[in-house]
Amino acid sequence: MEEIDKDNLPKHIAITMDGNGRWAKTKGKLRVFGHKNGVKAVRDTVEGAAEIGIKYLTLYAFSTENWNRPEKEVNALMTLLVSAINKETKTLMDNNIRLSAIGDIEKLPSKAQTELQEAIEKTKDNTRMTLVLALSYSSRWEILNAVRNIIKDGKKAEEINETTFQQYLTTKSVPDPELLIRTSGEYRISNFLLWQIAYSELYFTDTLWPDFRRTDLYKAILNYQNRERRFGKTTEQLQK
Ligand code: FPP
């Protein structure tokens, strides 16, 4: 933590939390056991991110494609989500963290929607960090949804540019992530924030999500700080 340059922090970090199932398997347990331990990793990572000064943290908690998992696992994940939000709202308040969500939230069971809305409402004035949960989220869904709404609003082709399009995405009030982390040794984007990660630095770690802690987050931030972000320019142009 001491090695991190506080003046060069990513404002927004996005994480694909992967490997819960494999973690459980290595322990001879059911997948749900992995998800339960995944919640511990969520707690430590959220606290660690707020502590170091990250302003936005987005966690990919449930993808549109995850609805295709066995019903039992989907139900267990939804139950876990409800109980985690319920239990952790206090932690969010204590840490001055605002909760928000992106995705096709209306697809979630009504209990989960209510719990989520309550926590969002309760934490809405918190200012230290915004925790964004991606739930029933997929980037293609989001982009198509944006296009549909643009058409519904009767926008003209000439009115559409990066800035106006951005306003139709579920992330409209969140800056693009500078850093995207994926755990469990998989090197894929899996339909996550496709528009928003155009210039993000990607960081992959073999650590399975339930083992991930704030120290792993800090390692990723240090790695990010040692990269040169050129945005299409040359090194010489950046030094001017
Ligand atoms: C990926 O592991 C993880 C998920 C699909 C769910 C993530 C959910 C949590 C950590 C718990 C609830 C979250 C919050 C925000 C309270 P996987 O099942 O794909 O693992 P595998 O690739 O090893 O099978």
Boltz pocket constraint, residues with backbone or C-beta under 6 A from the ligand:
constraints:
  - pocket:
      binder: B
      contacts: [[A, 17], [A, 18], [A, 19], [A, 20], [A, 21], [A, 22], [A, 23], [A, 31], [A, 34], [A, 35], [A, 36], [A, 38], [A, 39], [A, 42], [A, 59], [A, 60], [A, 61], [A, 62], [A, 66], [A, 77], [A, 80], [A, 81], [A, 84], [A, 85], [A, 133], [A, 184], [A, 209]]
      max_distance: 6.0
